[in-house]
């Protein structure tokens, strides 16, 4: 049996931290770390997966890679256990280029929400309630946005565009009620940037004619961009709701982070 080129412990830690311990699959909302029943310990349910297999015969194995390249951080992606099994069991359905795109987009999303809405929403948790009426307006403005939770194959891209455009307009109106620089003002700015990034990603596609087709690169770009938007918004509104003791609707809970 051939030797496996495994990641070093420091590489695994770096991949987990760069992903903020969330699964990098844009369609997956799982948080892969959480408290153990032992107060001094934590439970991990994610792992550093190889993009190109660690050994010959594995999924997406690249014989041209050196052992050093095979166990480098560039060849790794942080996934929950379920998604790790999925991408390895169907290697042809999840080629290396797609996994690299997942990784790049997820780390970009983490960087953006960490420096914007997510960090501000964490600050709300630490500082206590501020402007609860505005927080409720933010949550309420999203409750009828079916584009945030409807299954991808049941959604029409142009309706998504219209829905998100209306949401962006609502958030701009709410932001006008806030003092510039406040925590909620920063969150609303970050949420608006998240929506704009989605529009920038799909601007080259004709959303009026685009339909669900897993073999169409334009559909996959739309689908993954929408999944990333949902994850980013879910991360931010979950903290807003917790900070103000607001209950998310069943629909919005679908995009909130999940502990596994």
C-alpha positions in Angstrom: 0.0 0.0 0.0 1.4 3.4 -1.0 2.3 5.9 1.7 0.0 8.8 2.2 1.2 12.4 2.1 -0.7 13.7 5.1 -1.1 17.3 6.2 1.0 18.5 9.1 -0.9 19.4 12.3 -0.1 23.1 11.7 -1.6 22.9 8.2 -4.8 21.4 9.5 -5.1 24.1 12.1 -4.5 26.9 9.5 -7.1 25.5 7.1 -9.7 25.3 9.9 -9.0 28.8 11.1 -9.0 30.3 7.6 -12.4 28.7 7.1 -13.5 30.0 10.5 -14.3 26.4 11.3 -17.2 26.4 8.8 -17.5 23.9 6.0 -16.3 25.4 2.8 -19.0 23.9 0.7 -21.2 27.0 -0.3 -24.3 24.9 0.1 -23.4 23.7 3.6 -24.0 25.8 6.8 -22.3 23.5 9.2 -20.1 24.9 12.0 -17.5 22.2 12.7 -16.4 23.1 16.2 -18.4 23.5 19.4 -18.3 22.9 23.2 -17.9 19.4 24.6 -19.6 18.2 27.7 -16.2 18.5 29.4 -15.8 22.2 30.2 -12.2 22.4 29.1 -12.6 20.7 25.8 -14.2 21.2 22.4 -15.7 18.9 19.8 -14.4 19.0 16.2 -16.5 17.6 13.3 -14.6 19.0 10.4 -11.4 17.9 8.7 -8.7 19.1 6.3 -9.6 17.3 3.1 -7.1 16.8 0.2 -8.1 18.4 -3.1 -5.8 16.0 -4.9 -5.6 12.7 -3.0 -2.9 12.0 -0.5 -2.1 8.6 -2.2 -2.2 6.9 -5.5 -5.7 5.6 -6.3 -7.5 8.2 -4.3 -10.0 10.8 -5.5 -8.5 13.4 -7.9 -5.0 12.0 -7.5 -2.4 14.0 -9.4 0.8 11.9 -10.2 2.6 15.1 -11.2 2.4 16.5 -7.7 5.4 16.2 -5.4 4.9 14.9 -1.8 5.5 18.4 -0.6 2.7 19.8 -2.9 0.4 17.0 -1.9 0.6 17.9 1.8 0.7 21.7 1.4 -2.0 24.0 2.5 -2.7 24.8 -1.2 -3.9 21.2 -1.7 -6.3 21.4 1.3 -9.8 22.5 1.9 -11.7 22.5 5.2 -15.0 20.5 5.0 -17.4 19.0 7.4 -17.3 15.2 7.6 -20.4 14.7 5.5 -19.2 16.9 2.7 -15.7 15.3 2.8 -17.3 11.9 2.2 -19.5 13.4 -0.6 -16.7 15.0 -2.6 -14.4 11.9 -2.3 -17.2 9.4 -3.2 -18.0 11.4 -6.3 -14.7 12.7 -7.4 -15.7 13.3 -11.0 -18.7 15.3 -9.8 -16.4 17.5 -7.7 -13.3 18.2 -9.7 -10.3 19.9 -8.2 -11.1 23.3 -9.9 -14.5 23.4 -8.2 -13.0 22.6 -4.8 -10.4 25.3 -5.3 -13.2 27.7 -6.2 -15.1 26.7 -3.1 -12.1 27.3 -0.9 -11.3 30.7 -2.5 -14.8 32.0 -2.3 -15.4 30.7 1.3 -12.2 32.3 2.6 -13.1 35.6 0.8 -16.5 35.5 2.4 -15.1 34.8 5.9 -12.6 37.7 5.5 -15.4 40.0 4.4 -17.9 39.2 7.2 -15.2 39.0 9.8 -14.1 42.6 9.0 -17.7 43.8 8.5 -21.1 42.6 9.6 -20.1 39.4 11.5 -17.6 41.2 13.7 -20.1 44.0 14.4 -22.8 41.4 15.2 -20.4 39.7 17.6 -19.8 43.1 19.2 -23.6 43.3 19.8 -23.5 40.0 21.6 -20.7 41.3 23.9 -22.1 44.7 24.5 -25.8 43.8 25.0 -28.8 45.1 23.2 -28.7 48.3 21.1 -31.5 49.6 19.0 -33.8 46.5 19.3 -36.5 48.0 17.1 -34.0 48.4 14.2 -32.7 44.9 14.8 -36.2 43.6 14.5 -36.7 45.6 11.2 -33.6 44.0 9.8 -34.8 40.5 10.6 -38.4 41.2 9.4 -37.1 42.7 6.1 -35.7 39.2 5.3 -38.6 37.0 6.4 -40.5 37.2 3.1 -37.4 37.0 0.9 -37.9 33.5 -0.5 -34.7 33.9 -2.5 -32.8 33.3 0.8 -34.1 29.8 1.4 -36.1 28.3 -1.5 -34.3 25.2 -3.0 -32.1 26.2 -5.9 -33.9 24.0 -8.5 -37.2 25.6 -7.6 -36.0 29.2 -7.9 -36.0 31.4 -11.0 -32.9 33.5 -11.2 -34.6 36.7 -12.4 -37.0 36.5 -9.4 -33.9 36.1 -7.2 -32.5 39.3 -8.7 -35.7 41.2 -8.1 -36.1 39.9 -4.6 -32.5 40.8 -3.6 -32.8 44.2 -5.2 -35.9 44.9 -3.1 -34.0 43.7 0.0 -31.1 45.9 -0.7 -33.5 48.9 -1.0 -35.2 48.0 2.3 -31.8 47.8 4.1 -30.8 51.2 2.6 -34.0 52.7 4.0 -33.4 51.1 7.5 -29.8 52.3 7.4 -31.1 55.9 7.0 -32.6 55.6 10.5 -29.2 54.9 12.1 -26.3 57.0 13.2 -23.4 56.5 10.9 -20.7 54.3 12.4 -23.0 52.5 14.9 -22.8 48.7 15.2 -26.1 48.1 13.3 -25.0 50.6 10.6 -21.9 48.6 10.0 -23.9 45.4 9.8 -26.3 46.9 7.3 -23.4 48.1 5.2 -21.9 44.6 5.2 -25.2 43.0 4.3 -25.6 45.4 1.4 -22.0 44.6 0.2 -22.9 40.9 0.4 -25.8 41.5 -2.0 -23.7 43.6 -4.3 -21.1 40.9 -4.5 -23.7 38.4 -5.6 -24.8 40.8 -8.4 -21.2 41.4 -9.5 -20.7 37.6 -9.7 -23.7 36.9 -11.9 -23.7 40.2 -13.9 -22.5 38.5 -17.1 -25.4 36.0 -17.1 -28.9 36.7 -18.5 -30.9 35.8 -15.4 -34.2 36.1 -17.4 -33.5 33.0 -19.4 -31.2 31.1 -17.0 -32.7 27.8 -15.7 -31.5 25.0 -13.4 -29.0 22.8 -15.2 -26.1 21.2 -13.4 -24.2 21.0 -16.7 -24.4 24.7 -17.4 -21.4 26.7 -16.0 -23.5 29.8 -15.8 -26.2 28.1 -13.7 -23.5 26.7 -11.4 -21.9 30.1 -11.0 -25.4 31.5 -10.1 -26.2 28.7 -7.8 -22.9 28.8 -5.8 -23.0 32.6 -5.6 -26.5 32.5 -4.2 -25.4 29.8 -1.7 -22.5 31.9 -0.6 -24.8 34.9 -0.2 -27.2 32.9 2.0 -24.4 31.6 4.2 -22.9 35.1 4.6 -26.3 36.6 5.5 -27.1 33.7 7.8 -23.9 34.2 9.8 -24.7 37.9 10.4 -28.4 37.7 11.2 -28.0 34.8 13.6 -25.9 37.0 15.9 -28.3 39.9 15.6 -31.2 37.7 16.6 -29.3 36.3 19.5 -28.1 39.7 20.8 -31.7 41.0 20.8 -33.5 37.8 21.8 -35.3 37.7 18.5 -36.5 34.4 17.1 -35.7 33.7 13.5 -38.6 32.3 11.4 -38.4 28.6 10.4 -37.4 29.8 6.9 -34.6 32.0 8.1 -33.3 29.2 10.4 -32.5 27.3 7.2 -29.6 29.7 6.5 -28.4 30.1 10.1 -25.2 28.3 11.0 -25.5 24.7 12.3 -23.4 23.1 15.0 -22.5 19.5 14.1 
